[in-house]
Amino acid sequence: MFDSVKCYDANLCFKVLEDGNTAVITIKSFVYYDRLEYFKAFVDECFQKINEKCITNLIFDHRGIGGGDPYCSSYLLSYLINKPVKYFDKAHPYYDKLKVLMNPAENAFKGKLFILIDNGGGSTSGHLNALIKYHKLGLFIGQETCATYTCNAASKNFLLGYTKLELSVAQITNVVDVKPLPKNRGIIPDFEIKPSLEDVVFGRDAVMDYALRLINGKK
């Protein structure tokens, strides 16, 4: 099925399908706070190969992903945009660099983008999806996410004395630069695909299959 596969680790993988015109970037984590250059190297290599092979279809799979470093997600976004874009509208001062316009990367993707989503995810994942959705950079396939354009972060944890339950209290709110979306809804897919029980039992990836059918002109 794959012409070539390159995985940096369990969370970062790049594949080119046999048709030679479709690539799959799988990212299962943005938690590379201490290894930002490592993450950037993966993204650079992916889009260098996409550019070299003149690939026009890109599937971005980040289902099940949680939060992580906005400097990772914003770096990936720079390869998906076609004009200067601002990442954050409101955020912790640590991310001031993401509150100014960001230019497209040198090898920015110019083809068709398909984003696979599910009802998991959080914080940074929601931010990235909201920006992709707002700027109409691609088609979303799967299920509505549980994260959106705004999230509470920099939490402070307390252990309650009597119950021993842990209380997490957010101290800031990070909001990406999009027109407000409904706070009570996640990112809604363009094509809603809910895996069936049979899909799970037999190991079928209904969401990926639908993306491939779209690419091949078969809905």
N, C-alpha and C positions, 0 to 999 in steps of 0.2 A: 504493500500500500504506500510505503514511503520511499522516495528517491534518496533522501538523506535525513539523518537525525543527529542533533547535537544537544545534549543535556549538560548544563553546567553543574547542576545538582538536582535533588528531588523536586525543587520548586521552580526551576527555570529550564524550559525545554523548547527547542526549535525544530520543526519538521518541514520538509518539502514533500508534497504528495507526488505520486507517480506521473500525474498529468504535467508536472513541471511548471505549472502556472498557478499553483495554490500553495500557500505556506500556512503553518499553524504555529502561533506563539502561545505557549502555555506558561502562565505565571501563577503560582499557588501561594506566593507570599511577597509582600513589600517590606518585610521586616529585615532590612539590610542597613540599619542605621550606622553600624560600624564597618560596613563593607559596601559603601555606596559606589566606589570605583569598580568593584567586582560586578555589581548589578549593571552599571553603565556599560561595562565591557560586553556583557551578554547582549544588551539591547543594541549596541553599536554593531556587533557581529551579525545579529539577525537582519538588520536593515541593510547592511552592506551586501549580504548574500541575496536579499530580495532585490536590491538594485542591480547587482551583477547578473542575476538570472532573469531580470525583467518580469518578475512575478506581478500579476495584476489582481490577484485575489488573496486576501489575508484574513484568516480566522484568528481572533484573539480570544483565548479561553482563560478566564480567571474566575471560574465557578468555585465556590467554597472558600474564597479568599477572605481574610479578615482585614484588619487595619495594617498600618505600617508607615513607612517614611514618605511623606509627600514629595521629598526630593527624588524619590524613586519614581513615583507615579507621574510626576511632572516631566521627568526626563523622557519617559516613554511617550507621554502626550506630545512632546516636541517633534516626534517622528510621525505623528498622525495628523497634525494640523496643517492647513494650507495658507495660513495668515497669522500675524502676531496675535497672541492670546494671553490674557492675564489669568493666572491660576486662582489665587485667593483674592477675595474681596475683604474678608475679615479673618484674622488668624493671630496666633501667638507671634510676638516680635521675632522669634527665632526664624520664622518663615517670611521675613520682610522681602527677601529676594524674589519670592514668588508672587508678590503683590504688584509687580511691574510687568509690562508686556514681554512675552517670551516669543522669540522668533522660531519658525520651523527649522528643524535640523537639516543639515546638508543633504542627507539621503532620505528626506521625509517621504513617506509612502504616498503615492498618488493614485492608487487603484481603489478597488472596492473592499471595504472593511466590514466584517461580520463579527459581532461581539456576543459571546456565549455567556449568559447570566443565569443565576438561580436565586432561590429565596434565602440564600445565606449572605455572607459578606458583611462588611461594616466599615465605617469611617472613611479611610482613604479610598477604598473600593467604590463607595458611593460617590465620593468627590469626583473621581476619574470618570465614572459612568455618566454623572450629571453633565460634566463638561463635554464629553463626546456626544451626548444626546442634544445638548443645547446648541452646539455648533454643527450639528447634523453631519457628523463625520462617518457614520456607519449605521448598519441595521442591527438591532438587538434581537437575539433569539433565545428563548427559554422562559423563565418565570420571573415575575416581579421581584426586585431585590428588597432587602430589608433596610438598606441604607440609601441615603439621598444626598442632596447638595450641602447639607449642614450637619454637623455633629458636635457633640460635647467631648472635650478631651482634657488632657493633663490632669487626670483624676488623682485625688488624694484618698488613700484608703485608711479606714479606721476599723479596729476590731472592737465590737460592742462587748462591754464587760460582762453582762449577765447572760446573754444568749450566745456569745462567741461568734455571732454572725459578722461577716465582713461588709462594711458599708463603703461604697465607692462614690465620691462626690466630685463631679467635674468642676474645673475652675475656669475654663475658657470655652468659647465656641468658635470653631473653625468653619468658615463659609466660603465656598468657591464663587467665582465671579460669573454668575448666571442670573437671569431674571428668576425671582422666587418660584419654586415649584411647590406643590402641595407637601407640607411637612408630614402629613399622615399617610403618604404613599411613597413607595420606593420608585425606582426607575422601571417604567412599564415597557415590556418588550414590544417590538413591532410585530413579531410572530411568537405567540404564546405556545410553548410546547411543554407539556407535563408528562414526564416519563411514566409509563404504566408499570403495574406490578410485574408484568411479563418482561418488560424491558430490564427491570432490576434483576429479576431471577436469571435471565439468560445473558446478562452482561451487555445489553445493547445500549448504545449511547444515542438516544432518540434526538437529542438536541444537536449533536454534531452531525448526525445523519441528515437532519433537516437542512442544516447550513450547506452541506455538500450538494443536496438536491437543488437548493436555491442557486448555487454556483453553476450547476449543470442545467439550469433552466427547467427543473422538475420540482414543482411544489407538492 
